[in-house]
Amino acid sequence: MSAAPKHEQYDVVVIGAGPAGLAATTATARAGLSTLLLDENAGPGGQVWRAIDATPVKNEALLGADYWSGAEIARAARDSGAEIIHRATVWSLDRNLELGVSVGGGSAFIKAKRVIIATGAQERPFPIPGWTLPGVMTAGAAQTMLKSSGLVPDGPTVLAGQGPLLWLLAAQILRLGGRIDRVLDTTPRANYLAALPHAFAFMTSLYFVKGLAMMREVRAKVKVTTGVTELAAAGTNRLESVSYVTAGGRRETLPVELLLLHHGVVPN
């Protein structure tokens, strides 16, 4: 991997070294096209396979088979003959497919015959009262710390929000010996009704089996409150408690040191 682009022009430039970007890089390079892969992170993997080459968590069962499947795909991209540059920021792309790239404090312009944008997704910002307090983080940030450094919470911790990542993170934290005091599920009841037309296809897929197993794993160890609304964090100089209204209309308050929020993802 070079510190700056070796050439001024490439057949294909891929932006983003997540699952799609790695696969595209391998495919184009193996087809004999000069390929450059650019990514902002220190290593390959994107959000899904973050720190796949560097994670200190070596027990494959702790992060799951889906995570470790990224190791082979990252290796294939490295062995494909493509040029790969990490810690690279693409700050310009015009209609002539000229890209402005910054690497290591220097900048360069390169031309491409084709550009593949594989910038993945990021967590959807969802403000709640008190969300700027120290001690309130996104689930994605917590998962980054878990994958990159093997860090898990050891104090009073609450996960709140909705979506698969919330359950995946909870399972991974528990497998690594971390602490979770409560999971607050904010999924509106109307969402389940809206999903009914797709229920049969989902229930006959592998995603249903995996998701159900993961939720059972978490529920066996952590109390889960569903139908949560009016979520709020409170504290003087840092997070001290989280309050919410239950599906039955009762407001409850929990003492907590760490609140991990997740309300879905949006394209990056």
N, C-alpha and C positions, 0 to 999 in steps of 0.2 A: 504494500500500500504506500503510495507516494504522498509527499507533503503538499504538492501542487500538481495540477494537470500537466501531463507530459506532452500533450499535443494541443494544437489550436483548434482541431476539428475532429469530430467523432461521428461514426454512423448513428450511434444511439447514446443518449445521455439519460440515465435513470435517476430521478430525484426521490430519495427515500429508501432506506435499507430495512424496511419491515418485511413481512411475509411476501407481499406482492412484488416489492422492489427487488428482493433477492431472487425470486423466481424469474422475473423478467430479465434480470441481469444474466443469469445462467443461460436462459433460452437464447438470448440474442448473441452472447459471446460464443456459445457452442455452435451457433449457425454461421460463425465466421465474420460477424460484424464487430468492428471496433467499438467497444462499449466502455463507458465511464459511469460509475455509480457514485453519487454524492449523498452524504448523510450528515446531519448535524451532531449525532451522538458519537460517543467515544468508541462504540463497537456496533456490530450488526444486531438486528433483531426487532427494532422498532419498539412499540409498546407491548405487543403480544409476547415477543421472545426477548425482552430486554435483558441485557447482560448475559446472553446465552453462552458467550465465550469466556465470561469472567466471573459468573456468580459463585460465591463461596458455598452455596447450598448444593452439595454434590449428591445427596440422597435423592434419586429420581422420583421416589414415591411422594416426596414432600411437595414438589411443585407440579407433579402430574405428567402423564405421558404426552399430553397436548403441548405442553411447554417444551419438553425435550425433543419433540419432533423437529423443532427449529434448528437443532445442532447440525443435522445432516444437510438441511437446505442452506444454512450459512456456509458450511464447508464446500458445498457444490458451487456456490457463487465465488468463493475464494479460489477454487481450483479451475474455474472456467476460462481463465485467461483475461478476464475483464480487469480494468483498472478501477480500484476502489479507494475512495478518499473519505475518511471520517473527519468529524469536527469541521465540516464544510458548510457554509451558509450560501444558499442560492438567493440572491437579492434582486435579480433582474432576469426576465425572460421576455423577449420581444417577438413580433410576428415573423421575423426572419430566423427565428430559432437561435438567436445569439443569447448566451447566458452570462450573467455577471456572477462570479463566485468569489467568496472570501475564504481563505484558508491560512491559518497561522499568522494573522496580521497583515497578509498581503492579498491583493485582488487580481483577478484575471478575467478576460473575456474569452469564451470558447464558442465554437459553432457546432451545431448538431444537425444531422439530416432528419432525425426523429427524436422527440423528447417524450419520455414516459414519466408521468407525474404519479408517484405512489406515496403520497404524504400521509396516508392513513387517517386516523381519527384522534380526537382529544376529548377529554371529559366536558360535558355540557355544564357551563357555569350555572349554578342555581343558588342565588343568595338567600340566606335566612337571617333573622335577627341574630347578631353576635357572630357572624361567620368570619369576621376579621380578627377575632381573638386568638392569641397564641394558644395552641392546643386544638384548633380546628383545622383539619386538612382534608384533601380529597382522598378517596380510596386509591386512585391511581398513583398519587404521590407516595402513599404508604406501601403500595405494591412495588414501586420503584426501589424504595429503601430495602424492602424484603429481598427482592431479586438481586440487587446490586451489592448489598452488604450483609444480608442475612438478619436484618434488624426487625424485631417484632415488639409490639407493646407489652409492657409488664405491669402497668398501672390500670386503674379503672378506665375501660374503653367501651365506647358505643359506636356501632356502625349504623348509619341511617341513609335511607334512600330506596332505590329500586333498581332492578336489572341484574343480569347474570354476574357482572363483575363484583357486585356486592357479596354474593354468595361464594364466588371463587376466592376472593380475598379472605373472607371469614374462614373458609376451609384451610387455606394455606397458613394463615396465622396460627390456627389451632394445631395444625400438624407440626409446626415449628416450636410449639410450646408456649405461644403467646397467649395473652389474656383478652377475652371479650366478655363484657358483662351483659350486653343486650344487643339484639339486632332490631332496629325499628324500620319496618317495611312501609313505605309511603305510597305503594301502588294503589291508585284509586280503584274502587270496585268496578267502575264503568269500563276500565281497561280490560278486565276479564271478559265482560260481556262483548266488547268490541272484537275480542280475539276469538270468539266462538266459531266463526266461519272457518278459521284456520286450525281449529283444535285437532281434527282427525289427522291431518298431514303432520302436525307437530308431534302428536302422540305416537306416531308410527316411525319417527325418526330417531337417530342415535342421540340427538341433542336432548330429547325428552328423558331418555334413560340416564344420560350423564347428569343432567340438571337435577333430576329427582334424587339421584344418589348423593349429589353434593349437598342438597338442601337437607336430606335426612342426616347426613354427617354433621352438619352444623346444628340442627335442631336437637340432636342427641346430647349436645354439650352446652348449648346456649339458649336462653329464653328468647323467643321471637314474638314481637308485638306487631300485628298487622293492622292495616287501615289507619295508620298514623297520619295526623294532619297538624298544622300549626306548630311545626318544629321550630325550636328556638334555643340558641346557646346563650349562656349568661356567665358573668364573672367580672371581677374588678379589673385586674391587670392581666389575667389569663383565664382560660376556661375553667369554670368550677362546677357547672351543672348544665344539663340539657332538659328542656321541658317539651311536652307534646300533648296533644289531645287524642285519646283513644277512639276506636270506632264506636264505642258506647257513649262518647261525649264527655268523658272524664279527663281532666288535666292531671298529668303526672310529672314529677320531677325526679331526675336521677343525678346523684353526685358523680362527676366524671372528670378525668384529666385529659382524655383524648377523644375527640369526635371525628369520625371518618365519614365524609359525605360522598354520595354518588347518585347522580340522577341521569344516567345515560351518557351517550357520546354523540358528537357531531363531527362532520368531515373537517379535517385540519387544512 
